Amino acid sequence: MTFAIMNGKLINRSEAKVDIEDRGYQFGDGVYEVIRVYNGKMFTAKEHLERFVKSSDSIGISFPSTLEQLKSLLEELINKNKLQLGIIYMQLTRGVAPRNHAFPSEEVTPTLTAYTKEIARPVGNMKNGVKTILTEDIRWLRCDIKSLNLLGNLLAKQKATEEGGYEAIQHRAENITEGSSSNIFIVKNGVVITHESDNLILKGITKDVILKVCFENNIPVEERAFTLEELAGADEVFLSSTVSEVMPIVQIRDKKVTEGLPGSITRKLQKLFEQEIENQCGKL
């Protein structure tokens, strides 16, 4: 990808530089967002951008532009990089200031960056399903903010990788929260169950689309915490994220789910989700 966004300007990616005293680099003092691109068009752009602003507001960073201005610039970035299928990554930090744990006493300019990356749809995994592991959720208590403080997520994902898993399902004591980079769902007796969008999980945009299509197609949903025991006894399990879409989970550690095959409701939700993509971005 040739071009990137740096503080409201489209520049050559090789020229994008951040000062060593940028608070995002030194403290993780910032937020980020990822938007999927299909056929050169952003999917659920409005929802992602609104969450980006909400995250920045939650930690007291003034957003440096209007959403319409940023959306227009992102569309230009997609076109300049000729991106058809992939993602846009955006990051906003508090800016550059002498290193001090407290926020700068003088006004600083937030640092906004964005770039694109080609990423294919994980078609094989969506067809066959994936293996996951279980791990204790060691993260902070404001997981609803999409902040740069991702070390807990990274450690969970690395553990999954080392054990041959696609994702790590996290739990606080007996309650499942979410994956290291995804939301987690179970299906029991035809009911889709997923953790409510509170401070313990990220309010996933893909999750919200899934809940929307469930409502529109009379698929019962419960948004509530569910337990390790309920996970073990689920009829189906799947995860969702911007990149993974609706991903069947067919094995948790050494235990197979739905005999190691994606379940019927998961399959139905995959098709309904694809229809949502095509409604916004055209035929896949």
Secondary structure, 3 states (H helix, E strand, C coil): CCEEEECCEEEEHHHCCCCCCEHHHHHCCEEEEEEEEECCEECCHHHHHHHHHHHHHHCCCCCCCCHHHHHHHHHHHHHHCCCCEEEEEEEEECCECCCCCCCCCCCCCCEEEEEEEECCCCHHHHHHCEEEEEEECCCCCCCCCCECCCHHHHHHHHHHHHCCCCEEEEEECCEEEEECCCEEEEEECCEEEECCCCCCCCCCHHHHHHHHHHHHCCCCEEECCEEHHHHHCCCEEEEEECCCEEEEEEEECCEECHHHCCCHHHHHHHHHHHHHHHHHHCCC
